[in-house]
Amino acid sequence: MNDEINYTNNPLHGLGLQELLTQIVDHYGFEILYAYLNINCFKTNPSIESSMKFLKKTDWAREKVEIFYLYKFKNLPRVSSEQFELPPRKRIIPEGQTPRKPAELSMEDAERVREKQALKAAEHGKTKHFRNSKPYGERGGNSRY
């Protein structure tokens, strides 16, 4: 009996990190990647080589980029909550799902996504920074937040 799972329908199967990064940078550019992913390697002196170094040693960032590749660049439908718990390279893409044209992304959309994430985080109490509507420098006084 073979317990091995077939991952060949996953677009990440057999795709190296450098090729993945090259594809999304060629299509979207570093500015859009930083706007959507908020990973500094895409903002500060961005290059494929420096991004590769960072992503190879930082699991959370690499997974974030792989998720972006699957659901923005390959434009696959979102996965079930069970599959969502797995790392992107271990996810099983159902037979009928095939990659589509890359999603159209803009800086305006990235800003809306960030605002939505900030509100969601504030609602769940994960960060205190968003509870006060004033930016850091405008809080005044010695108030603690």
Phi and psi in degrees as GROMACS dihedral restraints (atoms count N, CA, C in turn):
[ dihedral_restraints ]
;  ai    aj    ak    al  type     phi  dphi    fc
    3     4     5     6     1  -101.4    20    10
    4     5     6     7     1   115.0    20    10
    6     7     8     9     1   -92.6    20    10
    7     8     9    10     1     1.7    20    10
    9    10    11    12     1   -70.8    20    10
   10    11    12    13     1   134.7    20    10
   12    13    14    15     1   -92.7    20    10
   13    14    15    16     1   140.7    20    10
   15    16    17    18     1   -87.8    20    10
   16    17    18    19     1   110.0    20    10
   18    19    20    21     1   -99.5    20    10
   19    20    21    22     1     8.4    20    10
   21    22    23    24     1   -64.6    20    10
   22    23    24    25     1   -17.9    20    10
   24    25    26    27     1   -81.2    20    10
   25    26    27    28     1    -9.5    20    10
   27    28    29    30     1   -79.0    20    10
   28    29    30    31     1   122.4    20    10
   30    31    32    33     1   -58.8    20    10
   31    32    33    34     1   -17.3    20    10
   33    34    35    36     1   -81.6    20    10
   34    35    36    37     1   -14.5    20    10
   36    37    38    39     1   -61.8    20    10
   37    38    39    40     1   118.7    20    10
   39    40    41    42     1    78.4    20    10
   40    41    42    43     1     3.3    20    10
   42    43    44    45     1   -97.7    20    10
   43    44    45    46     1   121.6    20    10
   45    46    47    48     1   -76.2    20    10
   46    47    48    49     1   158.2    20    10
   48    49    50    51     1   -60.0    20    10
   49    50    51    52     1   -40.6    20    10
   51    52    53    54     1   -63.7    20    10
   52    53    54    55     1   -43.9    20    10
   54    55    56    57     1   -65.1    20    10
   55    56    57    58     1   -42.9    20    10
   57    58    59    60     1   -57.2    20    10
   58    59    60    61     1   -50.5    20    10
   60    61    62    63     1   -62.5    20    10
   61    62    63    64     1   -42.9    20    10
   63    64    65    66     1   -60.7    20    10
   64    65    66    67     1   -43.3    20    10
   66    67    68    69     1   -61.8    20    10
   67    68    69    70     1   -47.4    20    10
   69    70    71    72     1   -74.4    20    10
   70    71    72    73     1   -32.3    20    10
   72    73    74    75     1   -69.0    20    10
   73    74    75    76     1   -42.1    20    10
   75    76    77    78     1   -61.1    20    10
   76    77    78    79     1   -36.0    20    10
   78    79    80    81     1   -82.8    20    10
   79    80    81    82     1   -46.5    20    10
   81    82    83    84     1  -103.7    20    10
   82    83    84    85     1   -32.7    20    10
   84    85    86    87     1    88.4    20    10
   85    86    87    88     1   161.2    20    10
   87    88    89    90     1   -66.8    20    10
   88    89    90    91     1   -34.9    20    10
   90    91    92    93     1   -62.0    20    10
   91    92    93    94     1   -46.2    20    10
   93    94    95    96     1   -65.9    20    10
   94    95    96    97     1   -41.2    20    10
   96    97    98    99     1   -60.3    20    10
   97    98    99   100     1   -42.8    20    10
   99   100   101   102     1   -66.0    20    10
  100   101   102   103     1   -41.6    20    10
  102   103   104   105     1   -61.5    20    10
  103   104   105   106     1   -39.0    20    10
  105   106   107   108     1   -86.6    20    10
  106   107   108   109     1   -35.2    20    10
  108   109   110   111     1  -102.7    20    10
  109   110   111   112     1   -20.7    20    10
  111   112   113   114     1    54.6    20    10
  112   113   114   115     1    46.7    20    10
  114   115   116   117     1  -114.0    20    10
  115   116   117   118     1   121.8    20    10
  117   118   119   120     1   -60.3    20    10
  118   119   120   121     1   -24.6    20    10
  120   121   122   123     1   -64.3    20    10
  121   122   123   124     1   -15.8    20    10
  123   124   125   126     1   -93.5    20    10
  124   125   126   127     1    -3.0    20    10
  126   127   128   129     1  -113.6    20    10
  127   128   129   130     1   -47.8    20    10
  129   130   131   132     1   -89.3    20    10
  130   131   132   133     1   110.1    20    10
  132   133   134   135     1    44.4    20    10
  133   134   135   136     1    59.9    20    10
  135   136   137   138     1   -69.4    20    10
  136   137   138   139     1   137.8    20    10
  138   139   140   141     1  -157.1    20    10
  139   140   141   142     1   160.2    20    10
  141   142   143   144     1   -60.7    20    10
  142   143   144   145     1   -44.6    20    10
  144   145   146   147     1   -62.8    20    10
  145   146   147   148     1   -48.0    20    10
  147   148   149   150     1   -69.0    20    10
  148   149   150   151     1   -35.6    20    10
  150   151   152   153     1   -65.8    20    10
  151   152   153   154     1   -40.5    20    10
  153   154   155   156     1   -59.1    20    10
  154   155   156   157     1   -46.2    20    10
  156   157   158   159     1   -57.0    20    10
  157   158   159   160     1   -47.1    20    10
  159   160   161   162     1   -66.4    20    10
  160   161   162   163     1   -47.2    20    10
  162   163   164   165     1   -67.4    20    10
  163   164   165   166     1   -31.8    20    10
  165   166   167   168     1   -65.0    20    10
  166   167   168   169     1   -32.8    20    10
  168   169   170   171     1  -102.6    20    10
  169   170   171   172     1     1.6    20    10
  171   172   173   174     1  -125.9    20    10
  172   173   174   175     1    96.5    20    10
  174   175   176   177     1   -57.8    20    10
  175   176   177   178     1   -45.6    20    10
  177   178   179   180     1   -62.0    20    10
  178   179   180   181     1   -38.5    20    10
  180   181   182   183     1   -71.4    20    10
  181   182   183   184     1   -41.2    20    10
  183   184   185   186     1   -62.1    20    10
  184   185   186   187     1   -42.8    20    10
  186   187   188   189     1   -64.7    20    10
  187   188   189   190     1   -37.6    20    10
  189   190   191   192     1   -62.1    20    10
  190   191   192   193     1   -42.2    20    10
  192   193   194   195     1   -67.4    20    10
  193   194   195   196     1   -41.2    20    10
  195   196   197   198     1   -65.0    20    10
  196   197   198   199     1   -38.1    20    10
  198   199   200   201     1   -65.2    20    10
  199   200   201   202     1   -42.4    20    10
  201   202   203   204     1   -59.3    20    10
  202   203   204   205     1   -43.8    20    10
  204   205   206   207     1   -59.4    20    10
  205   206   207   208     1   -46.8    20    10
  207   208   209   210     1   -67.6    20    10
  208   209   210   211     1   -44.8    20    10
  210   211   212   213     1  -104.3    20    10
  211   212   213   214     1    -9.8    20    10
  213   214   215   216     1  -112.4    20    10
  214   215   216   217     1   -53.7    20    10
  216   217   218   219     1   -72.8    20    10
  217   218   219   220     1   -47.2    20    10
  219   220   221   222     1   -86.5    20    10
  220   221   222   223     1   -11.8    20    10
  222   223   224   225     1    54.2    20    10
  223   224   225   226     1    42.9    20    10
  225   226   227   228     1   -78.9    20    10
  226   227   228   229     1   152.6    20    10
  228   229   230   231     1   -64.3    20    10
  229   230   231   232     1   153.6    20    10
  231   232   233   234     1   -60.6    20    10
  232   233   234   235     1   152.4    20    10
  234   235   236   237     1   -91.4    20    10
  235   236   237   238     1   168.6    20    10
  237   238   239   240     1   -67.3    20    10
  238   239   240   241     1   162.7    20    10
  240   241   242   243     1   -63.2    20    10
  241   242   243   244     1   -31.0    20    10
  243   244   245   246     1   -64.8    20    10
  244   245   246   247     1   -46.0    20    10
  246   247   248   249     1   -70.5    20    10
  247   248   249   250     1   -30.7    20    10
  249   250   251   252     1   -61.6    20    10
  250   251   252   253     1   -29.5    20    10
  252   253   254   255     1   -70.2    20    10
  253   254   255   256     1   -20.7    20    10
  255   256   257   258     1   -85.4    20    10
  256   257   258   259     1   152.3    20    10
  258   259   260   261     1   -61.1    20    10
  259   260   261   262     1   150.9    20    10
  261   262   263   264     1   -52.9    20    10
  262   263   264   265     1   -38.2    20    10
  264   265   266   267     1   -73.4    20    10
  265   266   267   268     1   -15.7    20    10
  267   268   269   270     1  -101.0    20    10
  268   269   270   271     1     1.0    20    10
  270   271   272   273     1   -74.9    20    10
  271   272   273   274     1   144.4    20    10
  273   274   275   276     1   -99.7    20    10
  274   275   276   277     1   121.2    20    10
  276   277   278   279     1   -92.1    20    10
  277   278   279   280     1   121.9    20    10
  279   280   281   282     1   -55.2    20    10
  280   281   282   283     1   149.1    20    10
  282   283   284   285     1   -47.0    20    10
  283   284   285   286     1   -47.8    20    10
  285   286   287   288     1   -74.0    20    10
  286   287   288   289     1   -11.9    20    10
  288   289   290   291     1   -88.3    20    10
  289   290   291   292     1   124.6    20    10
  291   292   293   294     1  -126.2    20    10
  292   293   294   295     1   152.6    20    10
  294   295   296   297     1   -58.1    20    10
  295   296   297   298     1   147.4    20    10
  297   298   299   300     1  -118.2    20    10
  298   299   300   301     1  -175.4    20    10
  300   301   302   303     1   -60.2    20    10
  301   302   303   304     1   144.7    20    10
  303   304   305   306     1   -57.3    20    10
  304   305   306   307     1   145.2    20    10
  306   307   308   309     1   -64.2    20    10
  307   308   309   310     1   143.3    20    10
  309   310   311   312     1   -80.1    20    10
  310   311   312   313     1   119.7    20    10
  312   313   314   315     1  -119.8    20    10
  313   314   315   316     1   148.0    20    10
  315   316   317   318     1  -139.0    20    10
  316   317   318   319     1   164.5    20    10
  318   319   320   321     1   -65.0    20    10
  319   320   321   322     1   -35.5    20    10
  321   322   323   324     1   -64.1    20    10
  322   323   324   325     1   -43.7    20    10
  324   325   326   327     1   -63.7    20    10
  325   326   327   328     1   -39.4    20    10
  327   328   329   330     1   -61.1    20    10
  328   329   330   331     1   -41.2    20    10
  330   331   332   333     1   -64.9    20    10
  331   332   333   334     1   -41.8    20    10
  333   334   335   336     1   -63.1    20    10
  334   335   336   337     1   -41.0    20    10
  336   337   338   339     1   -62.7    20    10
  337   338   339   340     1   -43.8    20    10
  339   340   341   342     1   -63.1    20    10
  340   341   342   343     1   -42.7    20    10
  342   343   344   345     1   -62.7    20    10
  343   344   345   346     1   -42.5    20    10
  345   346   347   348     1   -62.5    20    10
  346   347   348   349     1   -42.9    20    10
  348   349   350   351     1   -64.8    20    10
  349   350   351   352     1   -39.2    20    10
  351   352   353   354     1   -64.2    20    10
  352   353   354   355     1   -43.4    20    10
  354   355   356   357     1   -64.2    20    10
  355   356   357   358     1   -42.2    20    10
  357   358   359   360     1   -63.3    20    10
  358   359   360   361     1   -42.9    20    10
  360   361   362   363     1   -64.4    20    10
  361   362   363   364     1   -40.6    20    10
  363   364   365   366     1   -65.2    20    10
  364   365   366   367     1   -39.3    20    10
  366   367   368   369     1   -62.0    20    10
  367   368   369   370     1   -35.4    20    10
  369   370   371   372     1   -88.8    20    10
  370   371   372   373     1     1.3    20    10
  372   373   374   375     1    68.9    20    10
  373   374   375   376     1    22.3    20    10
  375   376   377   378     1   -78.7    20    10
  376   377   378   379     1   -18.4    20    10
  378   379   380   381     1  -145.0    20    10
  379   380   381   382     1   143.0    20    10
  381   382   383   384     1   -91.4    20    10
  382   383   384   385     1   -17.3    20    10
  384   385   386   387     1   -63.0    20    10
  385   386   387   388     1   -28.4    20    10
  387   388   389   390     1   -93.1    20    10
  388   389   390   391     1    -5.6    20    10
  390   391   392   393     1   -73.2    20    10
  391   392   393   394     1   -31.2    20    10
  393   394   395   396     1   -97.1    20    10
  394   395   396   397     1   125.4    20    10
  396   397   398   399     1   -73.9    20    10
  397   398   399   400     1   -14.1    20    10
  399   400   401   402     1   -84.9    20    10
  400   401   402   403     1   142.4    20    10
  402   403   404   405     1   -63.3    20    10
  403   404   405   406     1   164.9    20    10
  405   406   407   408     1   -46.7    20    10
  406   407   408   409     1   -51.1    20    10
  408   409   410   411     1   -70.8    20    10
  409   410   411   412     1   -14.0    20    10
  411   412   413   414     1  -104.9    20    10
  412   413   414   415     1    11.1    20    10
  414   415   416   417     1   -73.4    20    10
  415   416   417   418     1   -33.6    20    10
  417   418   419   420     1    72.2    20    10
  418   419   420   421     1   157.9    20    10
  420   421   422   423     1    60.5    20    10
  421   422   423   424     1  -167.6    20    10
  423   424   425   426     1  -106.3    20    10
  424   425   426   427     1    33.2    20    10
  426   427   428   429     1   -65.7    20    10
  427   428   429   430     1   144.7    20    10
  429   430   431   432     1  -101.7    20    10
  430   431   432   433     1   144.7    20    10
